[in-house]
Amino acid sequence: MKSNICIAALAAATLLSGISTASAADLGGDCCADLEERIAELEATTARKGNRKVSLTIYGQVNQAVMFWDDATERNAYVVNNKTSTTYFGFEGSATISPEWRAGYLIEIEVGSANSDFVDQGFVPGPAGGFNFSGTGDDSARINVRHSNWWIESKRLGRVTVGQQSNATDNIAEMDLSRTSAISLSSVETWNEGFFLRSANDGLSVFMPGLLFFGGANFSIVGDLWRGNFDGGRGNLIRYDSPVIGGFIFSAAWGEDDDWDVALRYAGSFNGVSIKAGIGYHDGQIIDSDSLLQAFGTGGGNPITGGNNVLPDHQELVGSFSLLHEPSGLFITAAGGKREWDSNFLLSEKYAYVKGGLLRKWFPIGPTSIYGEYYRIWDVGITGTGLTVDINGTPTALDPLLSEKANTLGFGVVQHIDAAAMEVYLAYRHYWANDITDVQGLLGANTSAVSDHDIKYDVIMTGARIKF
């Protein structure tokens, strides 16, 4: 009997170490002792938990792509980290306190390199022609902490999370069943947010001859025209999530200098139609804007910011929904929102987004999703182009309303490869805005409108996302 145990143990050691049966025979001595020694060697070279009470799961994804762009004056191609669904890795785990209570943690790290939303046409040197700042900001760093928090949860009462995390409205504008999130979401600015706006009329960079800010454009697409989908972000917060009740989950978060929001999400199905929806309200402040405002040379007496290098508080109402007809694979996704600024000068911005297509399994390797999408934003700008200020920098008069609009139209295909947890994609987007006003010295006195410009970009993105 003992010899049988030793034989089994020796076979297990052979499998673990990857050596041949002949090599295993050379171990000699007591086979069980040899097995224990080999296991100890393997444990010394293997990542393992700090204790046996709390679980540990390592997960993540890599999403890299080639981005071809044409801004009507220049065309080029970059290898980028696709920020539609960025590259990251994480550690998570939990422990059971009792049948009713559980606790856990989450640490998630983004690894950015030539992020698609931070590269530009080469006006500012850096990786792939993009920015290369070493200061603060999500995209200026190669390593970014997305999540670092702990939570405690009751089956009946819900979950409370404390630390760096998503606020309640994060991803509320991205309720999407199309299975195209590797490349296509309502946040259309993630493809080329950092690009300088270049006029299609005369081939000049609009930024260089005149400052387009809060009334036309600024140094980046999202900075003024393509402002994104208005959903929440991440910060150091306390967040509450309710249990699932009839398919609904309620969330609320607070932190970051009285930044707070609430959201309601739903997921379910009815007669073969899967449904996913959410709506949220956010009251917050853009606090990471020092480098943005300093880039424009603003200082004391700034009539918009009050001279404090922080953009005004804002409120956002935003939501989205997605429907997928499971038998046919037809889907439709829509999102929209409105942002109000706590300022007499900034307009109330609105946007709408819609995507439709077909999700079918034509190939044995996995389903294919074919889609088309459209995004429009309007009322972007300020209440005037001629600001007259007194000796203290307080505005005393305004010129007529200035309001801008921008659009994005796109289509693409995503092929899932289930055996490799991989998605391969090819997609195209056309960004355009007409009659964008070039403003000289908008943030100070003696402002004058120079001319109107047409802005357009064509972008093709192809790459893959693989999860682990």
N, C-alpha and C positions, 0 to 999 in steps of 0.2 A: 504493500500500500504506500509505504514511504517512498519507494522508488518511483511509483506512478506520479506522486506529487512533485518530486524533483524533476521528472521529465517534463511535466506540464509547465513548471516554473521556468525551466531552461528554454522551452519554446516561446514563452511570453517574452523573456529577455531578448531572444533572438529577433522577434518582431519589433520591439521597441528600439533596439539599437541599429536595425537595418543591416546586420551582418549576416553572413551565410551560415548554414547549419554546420559546416565544417569548422568555421571560426568559433562557433559556440562551443564545440567540443573541446577546444583548447583552454576553456576557462579553468577546468580542473578543480579539485577540492570539493567542498560541500556546495552543491548546486544552489541551494536556497541562499546561502551566504553570498554567493556570486551574484544572484539576482538582486538582493538587497543593495549590494555595492553599485550595481549598474543603474538601478533606479535612483539612487542618491546622486550619481553623476548626471543623469538626465534632468533631475529636479534642479540641479545647480545651474543649468543652462536654459531653463524654461521660465517664461513669465508666469507668475502665480499670485494669488491673492495674499493680502496682508494677514487675513484671518479667515476662519472657516464659517463665520457667522453671517457675513455680508457677501452677497454674490458680486461677481465682476464680469462684465461683458465689454469687449472691445469691438467697436464698429466704426464705420466711416464710408467715405466714397472719394473717388477721383473723377473730376470732370474737366478734361482738357480739350481744346478745340483749335482749329485754324479759322481765323476771322479775316475775310476778304472785304475791303471797304473802298468806296468811291464817293468822295465828297464834291463831285462835279468839277474839281480842279486837280486833285491828285488821287491816285489809287495805290493800294499797297495790301500786304497781307501780314498778319501777326499770328504767332502761336500764343494762346492766352489761356488763363484759368477762367472757365465760363462761370460768371457770377450769377447767371440765372439760377443755378444750383451749384454752389461753390464746392471746392475741395476741402475736406475736413476729416478729422478723426475724433473719437470720443470714448469715454469710459463711463459706464453706468452700472448701478447695482442697487440691490434692496435687501432688506431683512424683514422677517416676520416677527412682530412683537407679540401678537396674540391673534386669534382668529378674526378679530375686528380691526386691528391696527397694523400698519406697515410703515417702514421708513426707508429712505434711499437717498441717492446722490446722483449728480450728473456733472461731468466735466467734458467740454467739447472745444476743440481747438481748430481754427481755420488756418490753412496753410496757403497763403496767397503768393502768386508770382506772376507778374504781368496780367493782373486782373482785367477782364474785358471791360469793366465799368470804370477803369482808371487810366488806361492807356490813351494816348492822343496821337495826332498826326506827326508828332516829332517836334512841336514848338518848344516843349520843355523836355530836356534830355532825361532818359531813364530807361528802364527795361522795356523793350519793344516799343520805344518811342513814347513811353508814358512818364508820369510823374515819378520822382524818386526822392520824396520827402522823407525825413527821418523823424518827423514830429508826430503829433497825435492824429487820430483818425483811423477808421477801420481799414481803409484801403492803402494807407501810407506805410503800413507795417507788413512784414512778411508773415508774422505770426499774430493771430488775433484770437483772444479768448471770447468765444461765443456764449458759453454757459459755464458757470461754476456755482453750484447751488446744492442745497439739501432739501428734502421734503419729508413730510409726515402725512399719512393718509388714513382715513377711516372709511370703511365700506359704506356707511350710512351718511357721513357728514361731508365727505369730499377730501380734497388735498390742499395743503398749504405749503408753498415753496418759498425759500428765502435765499437771496443771492443774485448773482448775475444770471439773467434769463430773459426769455421772450416776455414782452408785456401782453396784456389780454388780447389786444387787437393785432398782434403779430400774425401775419399770414391770413388775416380775415378777408383780404381781397383776393385770396388765391385758393378758394374752394374749387377744386378742379378734378374731374374724373376722367379727363382725356388721356391720361398717362403720357403726357408730353412735357412734364415739369422739368426734364433735363435741359430743355432748350426754350420752351415757350410758357410764359406766365404773364399776368397782367402788368407786371413790372417791366415794361418794355425798355426802360432806360438801362437795364443791366448789360445790354450788349455793348454800348459805347458811350456811357455816361460822361466820361472824361474828355470827349472830343471837343475841340474848339469849334465854334460855329463859324463856318466859312460861307460867304455869300456866293450863291450860284450865279448872280448877275455879273460880277466883275472878277471873280476868282480870288478875291482878297480875303484874308481872315477878318471877319467882322470884328473880332476882339481887338485887333491891332489899331485900326484907324479910329475906333470909338468904343466906348464902354457900353455894352448892352446889358443892363442889369435891372431886374424887376420891371421891365417895360419892353423888353425885346428879347435879349438873350444875355448870357454871360459866358464865362469861359467853358462851361460844360453844358451838355444837352439837358440833363436833369436839373441843372442849376436854375434854369428859367423856363424852358419850353416843355421838354418831356420830363415832368416832375415825378413820374412814378405812379404808384397806385394808392398812396396815402395810408397804407396799413402801418401798423405799429412796428417797432424795432425791438431792441434789447437794451437792458440796463440793470442796475442794482435795485432790485424790487422785492416787494412782498406780494405774492400772487395767490389767489384762491381759485380753485376749480371745483365745481360741484360734481356729485356723482351723475351718471347718465340717467336721465329721467325721461322716458318716452322718446329716446333718441336725441334729446337736448342736453347740452352742457353749458352752464353759465360760468363765466370767468370774470375776475376783477383783479386789478393790480395797482400798486401805489409805490412811489419812490422817486429817486432822482430829482430832488428839489420840487416836490409836489406835482410830479408828473403822474397822472392817473388815467385809467381807462376801464371800460366794461365791454363785454362781448357775449353774444349768444350764438352757439353753433348747433347745427342739426345734421344728422346722418341717418339715412334709412332707405327703404325701398318699398315700392308699391306697384303691383301688377307688372313686374319685370322691368321697372324703371328705378334705377338707383338715383338717390338724391343726396346732395351735399350742399349746405348753405351756411352762411354766417353774416352777422351784422354787428358793428361795434361803434363806440364813441370814445374818442381820445382827447384829453386836454393836456397839452404838453408844450415843450419849448425845444427849439433847435439850439442845443447848448454847445455843440462841437463845431463852431463856425468862426473861430478866431482867424484861422489861416485863410478862410474864404474872404472875410471882410478886410483883412490886412492886405490881401492881394489887390484890393481896389484902393488902397491908400486911405481908408477911412479912419477917422479918429474922433476926438471930441466934437460934439455938436452935430453928429450925423442925424439928419432929420428923421430917418427911418428907425434906427436902432437906439437913438438917444445917446450915442457916443459910448456905449458899453460893449461894443463888439459882440453882442449876442442878439440874434434875430428875435423878433417879438414872439410872445406866446401865441399858440394857435389851437384851434379845435377842429377835429375831423370827424365826420360821419361817413362811414364806408362799409361796404358789404359786397357779397358775391354769392353766386349759386352755380351749380352744375348739375345737369341731367344726363344720364346715360341709359339708353334703351338697350338692355342686355341682349335680347335676341338678335337685333339688327346691327348693333354696334354704333348706331348714330348717337352723337353727343352734341351738347351745346353748353357753353360756359359764358357767364356774363359777370361783370364787376363795375362798380361805379362809386364815386365819392365826392365829397365837398369839403374844402378846407377854408376856415375863417381865421383871419389874422387879427390879433389885438392891436391894430394900428389903423389910423385914419388914411393911410397911404397905400396899403397893399390890398389888392382885389381879392374877392372870394373866388377861389379856383375850383373848377369842376372837371371831372373826366368821366368817360364811359369806355368800356372795353367789352368786346364780344368775340368768341371763338367757337367755331363749329367744325365738325368733321366726322370721320368714321374710324372706329377701332375694331379691327377684325383679325382673326388668326388665319392668314393665308398660307403661312409657312410653318412647318413643324418646329422651327427653332423658337417661335414665340409670336405674340401679337404684333400687328403693325398699326400705327396711328397716323392718319393723314388729316391735316387740319388747315384752316385758313383763319386769320385773325385781323381785327381792326381796333385801333385805339385813337381816341380824340380827347384833347384837353383844351379848355377855353377859359377866358377871363383870367389870363395870366398877366400880371403887370401891376402898375401902380395907378393912382388916381390922377396923375398929371405928369407932364414932362418939363414944366418950368417951375422949379421950387424957389421961392424968394424967402430968404431967412434973415432974421434980425441979428444983432450983435452977439446974442447968446446961441445962435444956431437954431433957433425955433422958427419953423416955417410960418410964413404969414400969408401966403397966397398959393394957389394951385392953378395950373393950366388945365385944359380939357382932358377928359378921360383917355387913358392909353390901355388897350386890352389886346392881348395876343392869343393866337390859336395855333395848335400844332397837331399833326396826324401821323399815324403809323399804320401801314398795311403790310401783311406778311402771310406766308404759307410755308409748310414744311412737312417732313415725314420722319417718324421715329420708329425704328425697328428694334424690338426687344429680343434679346438672346437669353432665354431663361436659364440655360445650363451654366452661364457665366455671370448671372445677375448683372447683365450689361445692356445698355441702350445705345445704339448708334443712330446719329441724326444728321439731317441735312436740311437747312432752313434759310429763308430769305426774308428780309424786311426792307421796306422803303420808308424813310422818315422825310417829312416835308412840312414846311411852314411858309406862307406867303406874306409879303408886305410887313416884314419884321423891321421895326424902327431902330435905326442906329442912333444912339443918344450920346452926346458928348457931355461929360461931367455931370451925370445924372444925380450923383449923391451930394452935390454942392450947388452953389448959386451959379448964375449965368449959364444955365443949361440951354442947349439948343439941339433940336432934332436935325440930323444931317440928311438922311435919306432912308428909303425903305429897301429891304433886301428880301430875296427868296432864298430859303435854306433847304437843302435836300441832301440826303445820304442814302446810298444803297449799300447794304451789308449782307454778306453770305457767311453763315457759320456752319461748320461741319466738324464733328468730333464724336466723342463717346463718354458716357458716364458708366463707371463700374463700381458696384457697392461691395462692401465686405463686412 
